[in-house]
Amino acid sequence: MEETSGFYILRFPNDFEVSGLTIIKNSIKEDEKYICIYVNTNEPLGRQLFTLSHELYHVLFERSNELASYYKERMKKPY
């Protein structure tokens, strides 16, 4: 399986009217990625859970082809 630099869920308050977001970035190391989901803790708990679910959807379904290709290529490389 592919080596990922990390999958992180960050939760902290902000006053920018952002409920959450997802960022997928390349690592400094070649062929590694960071997946980071942010959730605003100023929102009510129900909204936080919705936001987390919504952002996971983006990672698992909307970007699934991109990530599947990435993981498939990594699996081809010897460890």
Secondary structure, 3 states (H helix, E strand, C coil): CCCCCEEEEEEECCCCCCCEEEEEEECCCCCCEEEEEEEECCCCHHHHHHHHHHHHHHHHHHCHHHHHHHHHHHHHCCC
